[in-house]
Amino acid sequence: MPKYIYRCKKCEKTLEVVHSIKEELTDCEECKLKGTLQRVPSMPFVISKKNKKQKPGALVKKHIEEARQEMEKEKEKLKKAGYKE
């Protein structure tokens, strides 16, 4: 799952959260205000200098596979909820 960075418009607290692409946080847990969190634009992934053996194409392939697995889970959840294709 992707990491997202959020910043509160009021208290300016920054937090990093891992969640599904469909989810979005809006309420700040620090100052307890609703609708004050804003997602900060960021890169989807960073190539680490430590792992020079791994090629960028492998990272893309890994990301695509993770997204495919997440889609399969969502399809199963919808099927259980009674959704028909």
N, CA, C and O atoms as a GROMACS GRO file, in nm:
protein
  340
    1MET      N    1   0.084  -0.118   0.000
    1MET     CA    2   0.000   0.000   0.000
    1MET      C    3   0.088   0.125   0.000
    1MET      O    4   0.198   0.126   0.057
    2PRO      N    5   0.039   0.228  -0.064
    2PRO     CA    6   0.120   0.350  -0.073
    2PRO      C    7   0.120   0.431   0.056
    2PRO      O    8   0.029   0.423   0.138
    3LYS      N    9   0.226   0.509   0.072
    3LYS     CA   10   0.238   0.600   0.186
    3LYS      C   11   0.190   0.738   0.142
    3LYS      O   12   0.216   0.782   0.030
    4TYR      N   13   0.120   0.804   0.232
    4TYR     CA   14   0.073   0.940   0.205
    4TYR      C   15   0.116   1.030   0.319
    4TYR      O   16   0.123   0.988   0.434
    5ILE      N   17   0.144   1.155   0.286
    5ILE     CA   18   0.181   1.255   0.385
    5ILE      C   19   0.066   1.355   0.393
    5ILE      O   20   0.019   1.405   0.291
    6TYR      N   21   0.023   1.382   0.514
    6TYR     CA   22  -0.083   1.479   0.539
    6TYR      C   23  -0.031   1.589   0.630
    6TYR      O   24   0.056   1.566   0.714
    7ARG      N   25  -0.085   1.711   0.611
    7ARG     CA   26  -0.051   1.824   0.696
    7ARG      C   27  -0.180   1.892   0.738
    7ARG      O   28  -0.269   1.916   0.656
    8CYS      N   29  -0.189   1.925   0.867
    8CYS     CA   30  -0.306   1.995   0.919
    8CYS      C   31  -0.295   2.143   0.886
    8CYS      O   32  -0.189   2.204   0.904
    9LYS      N   33  -0.404   2.200   0.837
    9LYS     CA   34  -0.406   2.342   0.801
    9LYS      C   35  -0.402   2.432   0.924
    9LYS      O   36  -0.358   2.547   0.916
   10LYS      N   37  -0.449   2.380   1.038
   10LYS     CA   38  -0.456   2.462   1.160
   10LYS      C   39  -0.330   2.450   1.247
   10LYS      O   40  -0.264   2.551   1.274
   11CYS      N   41  -0.298   2.328   1.290
   11CYS     CA   42  -0.183   2.311   1.382
   11CYS      C   43  -0.053   2.282   1.307
   11CYS      O   44   0.054   2.278   1.369
   12GLU      N   45  -0.059   2.261   1.175
   12GLU     CA   46   0.056   2.236   1.089
   12GLU      C   47   0.133   2.109   1.123
   12GLU      O   48   0.249   2.094   1.085
   13LYS      N   49   0.069   2.018   1.195
   13LYS     CA   50   0.127   1.888   1.226
   13LYS      C   51   0.132   1.806   1.097
   13LYS      O   52   0.035   1.806   1.021
   14THR      N   53   0.244   1.736   1.073
   14THR     CA   54   0.260   1.652   0.955
   14THR      C   55   0.263   1.507   0.998
   14THR      O   56   0.328   1.473   1.098
   15LEU      N   57   0.193   1.420   0.923
   15LEU     CA   58   0.196   1.279   0.955
   15LEU      C   59   0.203   1.196   0.827
   15LEU      O   60   0.154   1.237   0.722
   16GLU      N   61   0.266   1.080   0.839
   16GLU     CA   62   0.280   0.988   0.728
   16GLU      C   63   0.193   0.867   0.756
   16GLU      O   64   0.202   0.807   0.863
   17VAL      N   65   0.109   0.831   0.658
   17VAL     CA   66   0.011   0.724   0.677
   17VAL      C   67   0.017   0.628   0.559
   17VAL      O   68   0.037   0.670   0.445
   18VAL      N   69   0.001   0.500   0.587
   18VAL     CA   70  -0.008   0.399   0.483
   18VAL      C   71  -0.153   0.353   0.475
   18VAL      O   72  -0.209   0.303   0.573
   19HIS      N   73  -0.214   0.370   0.356
   19HIS     CA   74  -0.352   0.326   0.338
   19HIS      C   75  -0.382   0.307   0.190
   19HIS      O   76  -0.300   0.340   0.105
   20SER      N   77  -0.498   0.255   0.162
   20SER     CA   78  -0.542   0.230   0.025
   20SER      C   79  -0.556   0.361  -0.050
   20SER      O   80  -0.576   0.467   0.009
   21ILE      N   81  -0.544   0.352  -0.181
   21ILE     CA   82  -0.556   0.471  -0.266
   21ILE      C   83  -0.697   0.530  -0.258
   21ILE      O   84  -0.715   0.649  -0.285
   22LYS      N   85  -0.796   0.449  -0.224
   22LYS     CA   86  -0.934   0.495  -0.215
   22LYS      C   87  -0.963   0.573  -0.087
   22LYS      O   88  -1.061   0.647  -0.080
   23GLU      N   89  -0.879   0.555   0.013
   23GLU     CA   90  -0.902   0.622   0.141
   23GLU      C   91  -0.840   0.761   0.140
   23GLU      O   92  -0.746   0.788   0.066
   24GLU      N   93  -0.894   0.848   0.224
   24GLU     CA   94  -0.836   0.980   0.243
   24GLU      C   95  -0.872   1.030   0.381
   24GLU      O   96  -0.988   1.026   0.422
   25LEU      N   97  -0.772   1.076   0.454
   25LEU     CA   98  -0.794   1.130   0.588
   25LEU      C   99  -0.834   1.276   0.578
   25LEU      O  100  -0.786   1.348   0.490
   26THR      N  101  -0.922   1.320   0.667
   26THR     CA  102  -0.965   1.460   0.667
   26THR      C  103  -0.958   1.523   0.805
   26THR      O  104  -0.949   1.645   0.817
   27ASP      N  105  -0.961   1.442   0.910
   27ASP     CA  106  -0.966   1.494   1.047
   27ASP      C  107  -0.831   1.481   1.116
   27ASP      O  108  -0.769   1.374   1.112
   28CYS      N  109  -0.786   1.589   1.179
   28CYS     CA  110  -0.658   1.591   1.249
   28CYS      C  111  -0.673   1.530   1.388
   28CYS      O  112  -0.759   1.572   1.466
   29GLU      N  113  -0.592   1.431   1.418
   29GLU     CA  114  -0.596   1.367   1.550
   29GLU      C  115  -0.525   1.452   1.656
   29GLU      O  116  -0.553   1.439   1.775
   30GLU      N  117  -0.434   1.538   1.613
   30GLU     CA  118  -0.357   1.622   1.706
   30GLU      C  119  -0.443   1.734   1.765
   30GLU      O  120  -0.451   1.749   1.887
   31CYS      N  121  -0.507   1.812   1.677
   31CYS     CA  122  -0.587   1.926   1.727
   31CYS      C  123  -0.736   1.894   1.733
   31CYS      O  124  -0.815   1.978   1.775
   32LYS      N  125  -0.775   1.773   1.690
   32LYS     CA  126  -0.913   1.723   1.699
   32LYS      C  127  -1.013   1.802   1.613
   32LYS      O  128  -1.133   1.800   1.641
   33LEU      N  129  -0.965   1.870   1.509
   33LEU     CA  130  -1.055   1.943   1.420
   33LEU      C  131  -1.088   1.859   1.298
   33LEU      O  132  -1.005   1.782   1.249
   34LYS      N  133  -1.209   1.874   1.250
   34LYS     CA  134  -1.255   1.797   1.134
   34LYS      C  135  -1.231   1.875   1.005
   34LYS      O  136  -1.252   1.996   0.999
   35GLY      N  137  -1.188   1.804   0.902
   35GLY     CA  138  -1.170   1.864   0.770
   35GLY      C  139  -1.048   1.952   0.755
   35GLY      O  140  -1.042   2.034   0.663
   36THR      N  141  -0.949   1.937   0.842
   36THR     CA  142  -0.832   2.025   0.836
   36THR      C  143  -0.709   1.958   0.773
   36THR      O  144  -0.611   2.026   0.744
   37LEU      N  145  -0.714   1.826   0.753
   37LEU     CA  146  -0.598   1.759   0.694
   37LEU      C  147  -0.599   1.775   0.542
   37LEU      O  148  -0.704   1.768   0.478
   38GLN      N  149  -0.479   1.796   0.488
   38GLN     CA  150  -0.463   1.811   0.345
   38GLN      C  151  -0.347   1.721   0.302
   38GLN      O  152  -0.241   1.721   0.363
   39ARG      N  153  -0.370   1.645   0.196
   39ARG     CA  154  -0.265   1.555   0.147
   39ARG      C  155  -0.156   1.637   0.080
   39ARG      O  156  -0.183   1.726  -0.001
   40VAL      N  157  -0.030   1.605   0.115
   40VAL     CA  158   0.085   1.673   0.058
   40VAL      C  159   0.132   1.591  -0.062
   40VAL      O  160   0.156   1.471  -0.048
   41PRO      N  161   0.147   1.653  -0.179
   41PRO     CA  162   0.194   1.578  -0.296
   41PRO      C  163   0.333   1.520  -0.270
   41PRO      O  164   0.420   1.586  -0.214
   42SER      N  165   0.352   1.395  -0.313
   42SER     CA  166   0.482   1.330  -0.294
   42SER      C  167   0.502   1.227  -0.403
   42SER      O  168   0.408   1.190  -0.475
   43MET      N  169   0.624   1.180  -0.415
   43MET     CA  170   0.657   1.077  -0.514
   43MET      C  171   0.599   0.944  -0.466
   43MET      O  172   0.598   0.918  -0.346
   44PRO      N  173   0.548   0.859  -0.560
   44PRO     CA  174   0.489   0.732  -0.519
   44PRO      C  175   0.592   0.635  -0.459
   44PRO      O  176   0.557   0.554  -0.373
   45PHE      N  177   0.715   0.643  -0.502
   45PHE     CA  178   0.821   0.561  -0.445
   45PHE      C  179   0.955   0.626  -0.474
   45PHE      O  180   0.968   0.704  -0.568
   46VAL      N  181   1.054   0.592  -0.396
   46VAL     CA  182   1.187   0.647  -0.411
   46VAL      C  183   1.284   0.533  -0.431
   46VAL      O  184   1.279   0.433  -0.359
   47ILE      N  185   1.373   0.546  -0.528
   47ILE     CA  186   1.475   0.444  -0.550
   47ILE      C  187   1.586   0.469  -0.450
   47ILE      O  188   1.648   0.575  -0.448
   48SER      N  189   1.612   0.371  -0.368
   48SER     CA  190   1.713   0.383  -0.265
   48SER      C  191   1.852   0.365  -0.324
   48SER      O  192   1.873   0.278  -0.410
   49LYS      N  193   1.946   0.446  -0.280
   49LYS     CA  194   2.084   0.433  -0.326
   49LYS      C  195   2.150   0.308  -0.267
   49LYS      O  196   2.249   0.260  -0.322
   50LYS      N  197   2.097   0.258  -0.157
   50LYS     CA  198   2.154   0.141  -0.092
   50LYS      C  199   2.139   0.015  -0.176
   50LYS      O  200   2.227  -0.071  -0.176
   51ASN      N  201   2.029   0.005  -0.249
   51ASN     CA  202   1.998  -0.116  -0.324
   51ASN      C  203   2.022  -0.092  -0.473
   51ASN      O  204   1.926  -0.078  -0.549
   52LYS      N  205   2.147  -0.089  -0.516
   52LYS     CA  206   2.181  -0.061  -0.655
   52LYS      C  207   2.155  -0.181  -0.745
   52LYS      O  208   2.152  -0.166  -0.867
   53LYS      N  209   2.138  -0.300  -0.688
   53LYS     CA  210   2.113  -0.419  -0.767
   53LYS      C  211   1.971  -0.422  -0.823
   53LYS      O  212   1.946  -0.485  -0.927
   54GLN      N  213   1.879  -0.356  -0.756
   54GLN     CA  214   1.739  -0.358  -0.800
   54GLN      C  215   1.719  -0.250  -0.907
   54GLN      O  216   1.750  -0.133  -0.884
   55LYS      N  217   1.668  -0.289  -1.020
   55LYS     CA  218   1.646  -0.197  -1.131
   55LYS      C  219   1.511  -0.127  -1.116
   55LYS      O  220   1.418  -0.182  -1.056
   56PRO      N  221   1.500  -0.004  -1.171
   56PRO     CA  222   1.372   0.067  -1.163
   56PRO      C  223   1.255  -0.012  -1.221
   56PRO      O  224   1.144  -0.004  -1.168
   57GLY      N  225   1.276  -0.086  -1.326
   57GLY     CA  226   1.169  -0.168  -1.385
   57GLY      C  227   1.114  -0.268  -1.287
   57GLY      O  228   0.994  -0.298  -1.288
   58ALA      N  229   1.201  -0.322  -1.200
   58ALA     CA  230   1.157  -0.418  -1.099
   58ALA      C  231   1.067  -0.350  -0.997
   58ALA      O  232   0.972  -0.410  -0.949
   59LEU      N  233   1.098  -0.224  -0.964
   59LEU     CA  234   1.013  -0.151  -0.870
   59LEU      C  235   0.875  -0.126  -0.929
   59LEU      O  236   0.774  -0.137  -0.859
   60VAL      N  237   0.870  -0.092  -1.057
   60VAL     CA  238   0.742  -0.069  -1.123
   60VAL      C  239   0.662  -0.199  -1.127
   60VAL      O  240   0.542  -0.200  -1.099
   61LYS      N  241   0.728  -0.308  -1.162
   61LYS     CA  242   0.661  -0.437  -1.168
   61LYS      C  243   0.604  -0.475  -1.031
   61LYS      O  244   0.493  -0.526  -1.021
   62LYS      N  245   0.682  -0.449  -0.925
   62LYS     CA  246   0.637  -0.478  -0.789
   62LYS      C  247   0.513  -0.394  -0.755
   62LYS      O  248   0.416  -0.444  -0.699
   63HIS      N  249   0.518  -0.267  -0.790
   63HIS     CA  250   0.405  -0.177  -0.761
   63HIS      C  251   0.279  -0.223  -0.836
   63HIS      O  252   0.170  -0.222  -0.780
   64ILE      N  253   0.296  -0.261  -0.963
   64ILE     CA  254   0.182  -0.308  -1.042
   64ILE      C  255   0.124  -0.434  -0.980
   64ILE      O  256   0.001  -0.448  -0.972
   65GLU      N  257   0.207  -0.526  -0.936
   65GLU     CA  258   0.160  -0.650  -0.874
   65GLU      C  259   0.085  -0.621  -0.744
   65GLU      O  260  -0.020  -0.682  -0.718
   66GLU      N  261   0.138  -0.529  -0.663
   66GLU     CA  262   0.069  -0.492  -0.538
   66GLU      C  263  -0.068  -0.431  -0.568
   66GLU      O  264  -0.166  -0.461  -0.500
   67ALA      N  265  -0.075  -0.346  -0.671
   67ALA     CA  266  -0.202  -0.283  -0.708
   67ALA      C  267  -0.301  -0.389  -0.759
   67ALA      O  268  -0.420  -0.382  -0.728
   68ARG      N  269  -0.251  -0.486  -0.836
   68ARG     CA  270  -0.337  -0.592  -0.887
   68ARG      C  271  -0.394  -0.674  -0.771
   68ARG      O  272  -0.513  -0.708  -0.771
   69GLN      N  273  -0.310  -0.705  -0.673
   69GLN     CA  274  -0.357  -0.782  -0.557
   69GLN      C  275  -0.461  -0.704  -0.478
   69GLN      O  276  -0.559  -0.761  -0.430
   70GLU      N  277  -0.440  -0.574  -0.465
   70GLU     CA  278  -0.536  -0.490  -0.394
   70GLU      C  279  -0.670  -0.486  -0.468
   70GLU      O  280  -0.776  -0.488  -0.405
   71MET      N  281  -0.666  -0.481  -0.601
   71MET     CA  282  -0.787  -0.483  -0.682
   71MET      C  283  -0.861  -0.615  -0.666
   71MET      O  284  -0.984  -0.616  -0.658
   72GLU      N  285  -0.789  -0.726  -0.661
   72GLU     CA  286  -0.851  -0.856  -0.642
   72GLU      C  287  -0.923  -0.863  -0.506
   72GLU      O  288  -1.033  -0.917  -0.496
   73LYS      N  289  -0.860  -0.809  -0.404
   73LYS     CA  290  -0.921  -0.806  -0.271
   73LYS      C  291  -1.050  -0.724  -0.273
   73LYS      O  292  -1.150  -0.763  -0.214
   74GLU      N  293  -1.046  -0.609  -0.342
   74GLU     CA  294  -1.165  -0.524  -0.352
   74GLU      C  295  -1.277  -0.596  -0.427
   74GLU      O  296  -1.394  -0.586  -0.389
   75LYS      N  297  -1.242  -0.669  -0.534
   75LYS     CA  298  -1.342  -0.744  -0.610
   75LYS      C  299  -1.408  -0.850  -0.523
   75LYS      O  300  -1.530  -0.868  -0.527
   76GLU      N  301  -1.328  -0.920  -0.444
   76GLU     CA  302  -1.382  -1.022  -0.354
   76GLU      C  303  -1.475  -0.959  -0.250
   76GLU      O  304  -1.581  -1.014  -0.219
   77LYS      N  305  -1.434  -0.845  -0.198
   77LYS     CA  306  -1.515  -0.776  -0.097
   77LYS      C  307  -1.649  -0.735  -0.157
   77LYS      O  308  -1.753  -0.748  -0.093
   78LEU      N  309  -1.647  -0.685  -0.282
   78LEU     CA  310  -1.771  -0.645  -0.349
   78LEU      C  311  -1.860  -0.765  -0.377
   78LEU      O  312  -1.982  -0.757  -0.363
   79LYS      N  313  -1.799  -0.876  -0.417
   79LYS     CA  314  -1.877  -0.998  -0.442
   79LYS      C  315  -1.948  -1.044  -0.316
   79LYS      O  316  -2.064  -1.084  -0.321
   80LYS      N  317  -1.879  -1.039  -0.203
   80LYS     CA  318  -1.938  -1.079  -0.076
   80LYS      C  319  -2.050  -0.984  -0.034
   80LYS      O  320  -2.144  -1.024   0.034
   81ALA      N  321  -2.039  -0.859  -0.077
   81ALA     CA  322  -2.140  -0.760  -0.041
   81ALA      C  323  -2.262  -0.767  -0.132
   81ALA      O  324  -2.360  -0.697  -0.110
   82GLY      N  325  -2.254  -0.852  -0.237
   82GLY     CA  326  -2.370  -0.871  -0.322
   82GLY      C  327  -2.364  -0.796  -0.454
   82GLY      O  328  -2.463  -0.795  -0.528
   83TYR      N  329  -2.251  -0.734  -0.486
   83TYR     CA  330  -2.236  -0.664  -0.613
   83TYR      C  331  -2.219  -0.764  -0.725
   83TYR      O  332  -2.144  -0.861  -0.711
   84LYS      N  333  -2.288  -0.741  -0.837
   84LYS     CA  334  -2.277  -0.831  -0.952
   84LYS      C  335  -2.217  -0.755  -1.069
   84LYS      O  336  -2.251  -0.640  -1.093
   85GLU      N  337  -2.126  -0.822  -1.141
   85GLU     CA  338  -2.058  -0.759  -1.255
   85GLU      C  339  -2.151  -0.754  -1.374
   85GLU      O  340  -2.112  -0.704  -1.480
   0.00000   0.00000   0.00000
